[in-house]
Amino acid sequence: MTSARGKLKVKRARSKPRRRPKPVTEQESQQLLANITRMINAWQKHAPHTKFAGMSLDEFRKAVQPSFDTHAVVSRLEWEMEQLKKLIDEEEAEAPKRH
């Protein structure tokens, strides 16, 4: 196919639409964090100055830290939600019964 100026017009191939990542269960998420933690500990113990996949131990720690931070926030929010549910239960138990 050519354009009006006579230059060859190349059609770009469509890239496949990105698939949405499969949701991760809480158990899978916790297992992943445990595996990362074990890997960091082993790396620290056996080869702290060695690079893997072009990353130093400190670079890897910095790369995965946001995930650990987010999990900590979720855990705190889950605890707060449980406390609020208990408070609701207590308040409803003390509220006068309506007929």
NORUR-V327277 format. One line per field, one symbol per residue. phi: phi as a letter, one per 20 degrees, with the letter a starting at -180 (. if undefined). A space follows every 50 residues. Layout:
BEGIN
phi: ???
END
This chain:
BEGIN
phi: .cefenefdeefffefffefffgefgfffffffffffffffffffdbfde eclmdegfffgffeggfffffffffffffffffffffggffffefffdd
END
